[in-house]
Amino acid sequence: MSITINKPGMLTSLQDLGRYSYQQFGVIASGAMDPFAHTVANLLVGNPENEATIEATLLGPRITFEIDTYIAVCGADLTPSLNGKRIQNWRPYKVNKDDVLEFGKCKWGCRVYIAVAGGFDTEPVMGSRSTYLRAGIGGHQGRALKEGDRLKTGSFNPTFQPVSLNWKMSRGMRSVYEKMGSIRAVKGRHFNYFTLDSQKVFFEKEFMITTKSDRMGYRAEGTSLQLERKEEILSEPVLFGTVQVPAEGNPIILMADRQTTGGYPKIAQTAFVDLPKLAQAKPGDKIVFQEISEEEAQINYIIQKIQLKYLQTGIRLKNREG
């Protein structure tokens, strides 16, 4: 029971929701850059939300299936096709032995997630199957996938027996990607260290994602952000979406492969619900940070979690029809 990677695509790797509980020891969390697309892809094929998926960037892989199974493709629209016939994102598909999944032109977004029913039977490292490339751990041999790789699949949920696959997740459930250029954020603990002009610029002016962006962090360019006065800042823990500002004044948004601590001033913290929008931003895309309160960020997070529970319940009920 396996799949074969005929063409790897770009920076294609296995990711789950991350390697947590070890950051105090300096271990990078890693995980899916777009946790929403990753989670939905898993739910659509009856997997637990933390099962590993295949993440690809801008250019998708070509995959041959050696088993009959179910798949879902979520996230970026890289024009997926099954046996040469165009398929849609955000819905499950039945695939048969020798079927071929491949991708074409990137029409929207940056990162695509491919879930296979049962996930992938790889050895977890510190409780996670996420690939951390710099350390060479997790995923498939601790590296990006390459041509000829065979990935063993796990046993899928026996209760997942769709009566009909002629449905997909509603557009309303995908509202997380609305207003792509608007990124909600909470003031960081060092926000008041910056000049009043810089505080205003941060929440009003555009920043452009540069080509120096990667899974560790997004570097953005715009009006330089300046400190009111130089402050000595001790290194302290950072989170997915923490916005730091180094000496040159251009913000860095920390992403999935972020370090565990940082010593640059933290001007803001991206709201968790808008991390998917950042993950789907490409170099050259422009963003504007929108200030929200901690309470608003928490409410939006809870709402998204409830929506995902509704989706999971709906899928379970649909599979019990008939």
N, C-alpha and C positions, 0 to 999 in steps of 0.2 A: 504494500500500500504506500505509494509514493508519487511524487510529481518530479518532472525533470525540467531544469532551467535550460532552454535552448539558446536564449539570448538574455543577458542579465539586466538590460536596461541601465539606468544611472543610479549609483549609490543605493542599490537594492539590498535590503537586509531584513532579518526577522526582528520584530519589535513587539513587546507587550506594553503594559502600562508603567513599567519601570522597576528598577532595582532599589526599593526603598528599605529603610531600617539600617542601612550601612553607611549613610552619609557622614555620621559622626566619626567614622574611621577613614574618611577621605575617598570612599567609593562613589563613583559617578552614578547617578540614577538612570540615565539614558531613558529609553522608552519611546513610544510613538510621539512624533512631533505634533500630530493632530489627534489628540485622544478621543475626540468626538467621532470622527470618521472611523477610527480604529474600533471603537466600541460598537458603533452601529453595524459595521461589517460583521462583527462576531455575532451580535444578536440576530441578524438576519439569517444566519445559518445554524442557529441553535447552540452556539458556543457560549461559555462564560465570557464576560466582557474582558477579562484579563488574558484570554488565550492569545498566543502569538499570531500576528498577521505578517504579511509581506508588505513592507513599505518601499516605494520607489519614488524617485525624484525626477520630475519633468519628462523622463523617458521610461516607459514601462517595459517589463520583461516579456519574453515569449515563453510560455509554459505548456508542456504536454502532460496530460493527466494519465496516469497508469491505473486509475481506479474510477469507479462510478461514485460520484459524490455531489455535494452542493457547494456553490461558491457565491460570494458577494463582493462587488467592487464598490468602494466608497471613497469620497474625497475628491481629488482633482479629476477633471474630465480629460483623460488622455485617449479618447475615442477607442474604448475597448471593443474587441470583437471575439466571437467564439466561432471557430471554424470558418472564419471569413465573414461572418454575419454580425453586424453591429449590435451590441447589447447596451443596456442602460446601467448607469450607476444607481445605487440605493435600492436594489432589489435582489432577491436570491435567484439563482439559476441552477438547474440540474445539469451536470456534465457527465459524460460517459467516458469509458476507457478510450484512450487515443484522441480525445478532443484536445484542441489547441486554443489557448487563450493568448491573445496578443494585443498590443496597443499601437496607436498611431500618433497623430499630432496632438499636442497639448492645446486644448481649447479654453480651459479655465483652470486656475489653481496651480499648484506646484507638486503636491504629494498625494499619491494614490495608495490605497490600502486594499489588499486582497485577502479575504478570509476564506478558509477551507473548512468545511464541517469536520470537527475533531481536532483542528489545529495541527501543530507540527510536533512530532515526537523527538525533540532534542533535549539534551540534558540541561536542566536549569542550573544556573550559576548564582549562588546566593539568593535563591528563590525566584529568579527571573530568567526568561529566555531572551531578553533584550540583548541586542548586539551593541557592544561598546568597542568601536573600531580601534581607538588609540591604545587600548589595553589588550585588545585581541581576545575578549571574553564574550561568552554568551552566543546566542544565535546559532549559526552553522559554522563551526570551527572558528568562531570569533572574528569573522570577516564579512565583507560584502559578498553577495552571491555572484558566482561566475558561471560561464557556459559549461554545461555538463554536470553541474551539481544535481544530486538527487536528494530530495527532502522527504523523509518518511512522515506520513500523516498519522494522526492519532485516530482512535475510534470515536466516531461521532455519537452524539446523544441519541439513544434508541427511540426516545419519544419524539424526535424531530422527524416527522413524516408528513411533509406538506401535502395537503389535498390539492391545492392549486398554487402555482407560482406566478400567476398572472396579476401581480400587484407589486407596488413598491411603496417606500416610505413617502408620506405626504410632503408637499412643499413646505407646509407650515412647520413641520418638524425640522426642516433644514434652515429655519430662520436664523440660526447661529451665524450663517455666512452673509446675512444682509448687511448693507453698508460696509463693504469690505475694507474701505480705507479708514474707517472710524474705529479706533481701538480704545476701549474704556480702561481707565487706570485709576488707582488710588494714590494719593500723595505718599511718597516714600518718607522714611524717617529722617532723611537729610534734605528734604525739599526746601526747608527754610534756610539752608546754607547757601542757596543760590540767590543771585540778585533778583529784585522784583521784575526787572525786564525779562530775565531768563525764565522765571516762573510763568510769566504771561506767555512767552514764546512757546514754552513746552506744551501748553494746553491749547494753543491757537494756531500755530504754524505747521506747515507740512514738513515731514522728514521723508527722505527717500532711502529705501533699502538698497544697500550697495552689494557689489559682487564679492565683497569680503565676508559675506554672511554664510553661515553653515549651521550644522546641528548644535554646535556649542553656543553660538550667539549670532544675532542679527546686528550688523553695524549699520547705523542710519546716519545720513548726512542732512544738514539743514543749518539754520542759524546757530552759531556756536553758543553753548550754554556756559555761563560763567559763575564762579563762586563769589559770594560777597566778600569772603576772606578765606585764606587758606586754613584748613582745619586738619588736624591729625586724626585720622580715622583708623581704628583697629579693624583688622579683617573679621568678618562675622558671617553667619550663614546667609546663603542666597537661595532664591526659589525660582522655579520655572516662571519666566515672565518678569523677573526683577529687572528694572531699568537702571543701569549704572552709567555714570558720566566720567570718563577719564580726562586727563589734563587738557587734551585738545578741544574738548567741549562737544563732541558728537556722541550721542547716546548709544549704548550697547544694550540690546534686549537679550537676556540670557534665556537659552532654549533647552531642549531635552538633554543634551550632553554637557550642560553647564558644569563648572567647577562647584565644589561644595561650599566654599567661602569666597568672599570678595572684599577688597579694600577700597574700591572706588565709591564716591558718594552715590547713594541710592535716591534718585529723584522721584521714582514712582514704582508701583507694582501693578503689572497688567492684571486685569480681572481674568480669572480662570476661564470664564465663558468665552472670552475673546482670543484665547490662545489658538483655537482652530483657524481663525482669520489670519493670524500672524504666520502660522505654519503653511498656509496656502499662498502667502505673499511671495512674489518672485523679485530678484534683483531688478531695480528700476521702478518698482511699484512705490506709490507714495501713501503715507499714512498720516493721520492726525490723531493725537491722543485726546480723549474726552474725559474730563474729570468726573468721577463718581465717588460716593462715600463708601466706607467699608461695609455699612449696612446694605447698600444697594448691591454691592458686589456679592455679598453673602446670599441675598434674596435671589439674585439672578442665578447663582450656582445651584441653589436648592430647586428652583424652577426647572433648570435643565436636568437635574437628577430625576425629578418627578416625571418629566417628559420621557426620559429614557426608560423608566420603570413602566410607564404606560405602553411604550413601544414593545418592551419585552413581554408584558402581559398580553397585548394584542396578538403578538406572534404565537404565543403559546395557545391562545384560544383558537386562532385560525387553524393551527395544526391539529386541533382536536375535533374540527368540524367533520361531519359525516360519520 
